[in-house]
Amino acid sequence: MGHAGMAATVVRYLRSVGAPTATGPVEALPRPQLRAVGDDERAPLDAREFRRVLGNFATGVTVVTAPAAEGEPGPAGFACQSFSSLSLDPPLVSFMVARTSTTWPRIARAGVFCVNVLGADQGALCRGFAVSGADKFAGVAHDPAPVTGSPRLAGAPAWIDCTIQAVHTGGDHLIVVGRVDALGAADDGEPLLFHRGRFGRFEGLDTLAR
């Protein structure tokens, strides 16, 4: 299945589970059998406490980008913390995106994406891609990733060029799996970190024992 076919499949899936997508001719699919969490199954957790505690887990920061799909005014992109490697053989990565995201349907239609791993001095760039409704690429230098043509942001220490492999539901988010088509990294540079609502950087790095 090519990029266009994969994109169409993803968009049909999103519509079938009620996720917002842009208007356009899309074939209907039978609604999948998805099991939602019932009200009587919800743990008595306060949303603010959930965020506070989980905020203690420091993450890297990325910007996920995609080229303009047919009919789109330009490329799409959003700031994303929930990125991770998933599989070595085959090479797969994943990221999570809110089902209410207005950028995700554009990435789904493109059928491809590039994960740009941000460096320690790119906090302002991250903030720009975290804003909804603005031209996020205004004044941002980038070139096309070698396989998918997704925007590869200048100065990013690493990039991963991917084709959408699968999309799974995860509560109020979607879990997107990408097949890695190409990737690259600089030999130096510190990563941008996010911890307790603030950006930071490494002061020292120890090897993780195995």
C-alpha positions as a Markdown table, in Angstrom:
| # | Residue | x | y | z |
|---|---|---|---|---|
| 1 | Met | 0.0 | 0.0 | 0.0 |
| 2 | Gly | 1.4 | 3.4 | -1.0 |
| 3 | His | 1.5 | 6.6 | 1.1 |
| 4 | Ala | -1.9 | 7.8 | -0.3 |
| 5 | Gly | -3.5 | 4.4 | 0.4 |
| 6 | Met | -2.2 | 4.3 | 3.9 |
| 7 | Ala | -3.4 | 7.9 | 4.5 |
| 8 | Ala | -6.9 | 7.1 | 3.3 |
| 9 | Thr | -7.0 | 4.0 | 5.5 |
| 10 | Val | -6.0 | 6.0 | 8.6 |
| 11 | Val | -8.5 | 8.8 | 7.9 |
| 12 | Arg | -11.3 | 6.3 | 7.4 |
| 13 | Tyr | -10.3 | 4.6 | 10.7 |
| 14 | Leu | -10.3 | 7.9 | 12.6 |
| 15 | Arg | -13.7 | 8.8 | 11.2 |
| 16 | Ser | -15.0 | 5.4 | 12.2 |
| 17 | Val | -14.0 | 5.9 | 15.9 |
| 18 | Gly | -15.3 | 9.5 | 16.0 |
| 19 | Ala | -12.0 | 11.4 | 15.8 |
| 20 | Pro | -12.2 | 14.8 | 14.0 |
| 21 | Thr | -11.0 | 14.9 | 10.5 |
| 22 | Ala | -11.2 | 17.5 | 7.7 |
| 23 | Thr | -14.1 | 17.3 | 5.3 |
| 24 | Gly | -13.7 | 15.4 | 2.1 |
| 25 | Pro | -14.9 | 12.2 | 0.4 |
| 26 | Val | -14.1 | 9.3 | 2.6 |
| 27 | Glu | -15.5 | 5.8 | 2.3 |
| 28 | Ala | -17.4 | 4.5 | 5.3 |
| 29 | Leu | -16.0 | 1.6 | 7.3 |
| 30 | Pro | -17.8 | -0.6 | 9.8 |
| 31 | Arg | -17.4 | 0.7 | 13.3 |
| 32 | Pro | -14.7 | -1.4 | 15.1 |
| 33 | Gln | -15.5 | -3.1 | 18.3 |
| 34 | Leu | -13.8 | -0.8 | 20.8 |
| 35 | Arg | -14.2 | -1.2 | 24.5 |
| 36 | Ala | -14.5 | 2.1 | 26.4 |
| 37 | Val | -13.9 | 2.5 | 30.1 |
| 38 | Gly | -17.2 | 2.6 | 31.9 |
| 39 | Asp | -17.9 | 5.2 | 34.6 |
| 40 | Asp | -17.9 | 2.5 | 37.2 |
| 41 | Glu | -14.4 | 1.4 | 36.2 |
| 42 | Arg | -12.7 | 4.8 | 36.5 |
| 43 | Ala | -10.1 | 5.1 | 39.2 |
| 44 | Pro | -10.8 | 8.0 | 41.7 |
| 45 | Leu | -7.9 | 10.1 | 40.4 |
| 46 | Asp | -7.8 | 13.9 | 40.1 |
| 47 | Ala | -6.6 | 15.0 | 36.7 |
| 48 | Arg | -4.4 | 17.6 | 38.1 |
| 49 | Glu | -2.7 | 15.1 | 40.5 |
| 50 | Phe | -2.3 | 12.7 | 37.6 |
| 51 | Arg | -0.4 | 15.4 | 35.6 |
| 52 | Arg | 1.6 | 16.5 | 38.6 |
| 53 | Val | 2.9 | 13.0 | 39.4 |
| 54 | Leu | 3.5 | 12.0 | 35.8 |
| 55 | Gly | 5.3 | 15.3 | 35.3 |
| 56 | Asn | 8.2 | 13.9 | 37.4 |
| 57 | Phe | 9.1 | 11.6 | 34.5 |
| 58 | Ala | 11.5 | 13.7 | 32.4 |
| 59 | Thr | 11.2 | 13.3 | 28.6 |
| 60 | Gly | 12.9 | 14.5 | 25.5 |
| 61 | Val | 11.0 | 16.8 | 23.2 |
| 62 | Thr | 10.3 | 16.4 | 19.5 |
| 63 | Val | 8.4 | 18.1 | 16.7 |
| 64 | Val | 6.5 | 15.7 | 14.4 |
| 65 | Thr | 6.1 | 17.0 | 10.9 |
| 66 | Ala | 4.4 | 15.9 | 7.7 |
| 67 | Pro | 4.4 | 17.3 | 4.1 |
| 68 | Ala | 1.3 | 19.0 | 2.7 |
| 69 | Ala | -1.3 | 16.5 | 1.6 |
| 70 | Glu | -3.3 | 17.2 | -1.5 |
| 71 | Gly | -5.4 | 20.3 | -1.0 |
| 72 | Glu | -3.5 | 21.4 | 2.1 |
| 73 | Pro | -2.0 | 24.9 | 2.2 |
| 74 | Gly | 1.3 | 23.8 | 3.6 |
| 75 | Pro | 3.1 | 21.2 | 5.8 |
| 76 | Ala | 1.8 | 20.2 | 9.2 |
| 77 | Gly | 3.6 | 19.8 | 12.6 |
| 78 | Phe | 3.2 | 19.7 | 16.3 |
| 79 | Ala | 5.3 | 19.5 | 19.4 |
| 80 | Cys | 5.3 | 16.0 | 21.0 |
| 81 | Gln | 6.8 | 14.6 | 24.2 |
| 82 | Ser | 5.3 | 11.2 | 23.9 |
| 83 | Phe | 7.7 | 9.7 | 21.3 |
| 84 | Ser | 9.6 | 6.5 | 21.7 |
| 85 | Ser | 11.4 | 3.8 | 19.9 |
| 86 | Leu | 9.3 | 0.7 | 19.6 |
| 87 | Ser | 11.0 | -2.1 | 17.6 |
| 88 | Leu | 14.4 | -2.9 | 16.1 |
| 89 | Asp | 13.3 | -5.6 | 13.7 |
| 90 | Pro | 11.3 | -4.2 | 11.9 |
| 91 | Pro | 12.4 | -0.7 | 12.8 |
| 92 | Leu | 9.3 | 1.0 | 14.3 |
| 93 | Val | 8.8 | 4.1 | 16.4 |
| 94 | Ser | 5.6 | 5.5 | 18.0 |
| 95 | Phe | 4.1 | 8.7 | 19.3 |
| 96 | Met | 0.8 | 9.6 | 21.0 |
| 97 | Val | -1.5 | 12.4 | 20.0 |
| 98 | Ala | -4.7 | 13.7 | 21.4 |
| 99 | Arg | -7.8 | 12.7 | 19.5 |
| 100 | Thr | -8.9 | 16.3 | 19.6 |
| 101 | Ser | -5.7 | 17.4 | 17.7 |
| 102 | Thr | -6.4 | 19.5 | 14.6 |
| 103 | Thr | -2.9 | 18.8 | 13.3 |
| 104 | Trp | -3.1 | 15.0 | 13.4 |
| 105 | Pro | -5.7 | 14.6 | 10.7 |
| 106 | Arg | -3.4 | 16.4 | 8.3 |
| 107 | Ile | -0.5 | 14.1 | 9.2 |
| 108 | Ala | -2.9 | 11.1 | 8.7 |
| 109 | Arg | -3.8 | 12.3 | 5.3 |
| 110 | Ala | -0.2 | 12.7 | 4.3 |
| 111 | Gly | 0.4 | 9.1 | 5.5 |
| 112 | Val | 4.0 | 9.9 | 6.5 |
| 113 | Phe | 5.9 | 11.9 | 9.1 |
| 114 | Cys | 9.3 | 13.0 | 10.4 |
| 115 | Val | 10.2 | 13.1 | 14.0 |
| 116 | Asn | 12.6 | 16.0 | 14.7 |
| 117 | Val | 14.4 | 15.5 | 18.0 |
| 118 | Leu | 15.0 | 19.0 | 19.5 |
| 119 | Gly | 18.2 | 20.3 | 20.9 |
| 120 | Ala | 18.8 | 22.1 | 24.2 |
| 121 | Asp | 18.6 | 25.5 | 22.5 |
| 122 | Gln | 15.4 | 24.9 | 20.7 |
| 123 | Gly | 12.8 | 25.6 | 23.4 |
| 124 | Ala | 11.4 | 28.6 | 21.5 |
| 125 | Leu | 11.0 | 26.4 | 18.4 |
| 126 | Cys | 9.1 | 23.9 | 20.5 |
| 127 | Arg | 6.8 | 26.6 | 21.9 |
| 128 | Gly | 6.0 | 27.7 | 18.3 |
| 129 | Phe | 4.9 | 24.2 | 17.3 |
| 130 | Ala | 2.8 | 23.8 | 20.5 |
| 131 | Val | 0.5 | 26.7 | 19.5 |
| 132 | Ser | -2.8 | 26.0 | 17.6 |
| 133 | Gly | -4.0 | 28.0 | 14.7 |
| 134 | Ala | -0.7 | 29.8 | 13.8 |
| 135 | Asp | 1.6 | 29.3 | 10.8 |
| 136 | Lys | 4.0 | 27.2 | 12.7 |
| 137 | Phe | 6.6 | 27.0 | 9.8 |
| 138 | Ala | 6.8 | 30.8 | 9.4 |
| 139 | Gly | 10.5 | 31.7 | 9.6 |
| 140 | Val | 11.5 | 28.1 | 10.4 |
| 141 | Ala | 14.3 | 26.7 | 8.2 |
| 142 | His | 13.7 | 23.1 | 7.0 |
| 143 | Asp | 14.4 | 20.8 | 4.1 |
| 144 | Pro | 12.6 | 17.6 | 2.9 |
| 145 | Ala | 13.4 | 14.3 | 4.6 |
| 146 | Pro | 15.0 | 12.0 | 2.0 |
| 147 | Val | 12.2 | 9.4 | 1.7 |
| 148 | Thr | 8.9 | 11.0 | 2.7 |
| 149 | Gly | 9.6 | 14.7 | 2.0 |
| 150 | Ser | 8.4 | 15.6 | 5.5 |
| 151 | Pro | 10.0 | 18.8 | 6.9 |
| 152 | Arg | 13.3 | 18.2 | 8.5 |
| 153 | Leu | 13.9 | 21.1 | 10.9 |
| 154 | Ala | 17.3 | 22.9 | 10.7 |
| 155 | Gly | 19.4 | 22.4 | 13.8 |
| 156 | Ala | 17.6 | 19.4 | 15.2 |
| 157 | Pro | 20.2 | 16.9 | 16.5 |
| 158 | Ala | 18.3 | 13.9 | 15.1 |
| 159 | Trp | 15.5 | 13.0 | 12.7 |
| 160 | Ile | 13.5 | 9.9 | 11.9 |
| 161 | Asp | 11.7 | 9.7 | 8.6 |
| 162 | Cys | 8.6 | 7.4 | 8.7 |
| 163 | Thr | 5.6 | 6.0 | 7.0 |
| 164 | Ile | 2.5 | 5.4 | 9.1 |
| 165 | Gln | 2.3 | 1.7 | 9.9 |
| 166 | Ala | -0.7 | 1.5 | 12.3 |
| 167 | Val | -3.0 | 3.6 | 14.6 |
| 168 | His | -4.4 | 2.3 | 17.8 |
| 169 | Thr | -6.8 | 3.9 | 20.3 |
| 170 | Gly | -5.6 | 4.7 | 23.8 |
| 171 | Gly | -8.3 | 6.5 | 25.8 |
| 172 | Asp | -8.4 | 10.2 | 24.8 |
| 173 | His | -5.3 | 9.7 | 22.7 |
| 174 | Leu | -4.2 | 7.8 | 19.5 |
| 175 | Ile | -1.1 | 5.7 | 19.4 |
| 176 | Val | 0.6 | 6.1 | 16.1 |
| 177 | Val | 3.2 | 3.5 | 14.9 |
| 178 | Gly | 5.6 | 4.5 | 12.2 |
| 179 | Arg | 7.9 | 2.3 | 10.0 |
| 180 | Val | 11.3 | 4.0 | 9.9 |
| 181 | Asp | 12.4 | 4.6 | 6.3 |
| 182 | Ala | 15.5 | 6.8 | 7.0 |
| 183 | Leu | 17.2 | 8.5 | 10.0 |
| 184 | Gly | 20.2 | 10.5 | 11.0 |
| 185 | Ala | 21.8 | 12.3 | 13.9 |
| 186 | Ala | 24.5 | 14.8 | 14.5 |
| 187 | Asp | 27.6 | 13.7 | 16.4 |
| 188 | Asp | 27.2 | 16.2 | 19.2 |
| 189 | Gly | 24.7 | 18.5 | 20.8 |
| 190 | Glu | 22.6 | 18.2 | 24.0 |
| 191 | Pro | 18.9 | 17.2 | 23.9 |
| 192 | Leu | 16.0 | 19.5 | 25.0 |
| 193 | Leu | 14.4 | 18.0 | 28.1 |
| 194 | Phe | 10.9 | 18.6 | 29.7 |
| 195 | His | 10.3 | 18.1 | 33.4 |
| 196 | Arg | 7.6 | 19.4 | 35.7 |
| 197 | Gly | 6.4 | 21.8 | 33.1 |
| 198 | Arg | 9.8 | 23.3 | 32.3 |
| 199 | Phe | 12.5 | 22.9 | 29.8 |
| 200 | Gly | 16.0 | 21.8 | 30.9 |
| 201 | Arg | 19.2 | 20.2 | 29.8 |
| 202 | Phe | 21.6 | 17.5 | 30.9 |
| 203 | Glu | 24.4 | 18.6 | 33.3 |
| 204 | Gly | 26.0 | 15.2 | 33.2 |
| 205 | Leu | 25.4 | 11.9 | 31.6 |
| 206 | Asp | 26.1 | 8.5 | 33.1 |
| 207 | Thr | 26.0 | 5.2 | 31.3 |
| 208 | Leu | 22.9 | 3.1 | 32.1 |
| 209 | Ala | 24.0 | -0.3 | 33.5 |
| 210 | Arg | 22.6 | -3.4 | 31.9 |
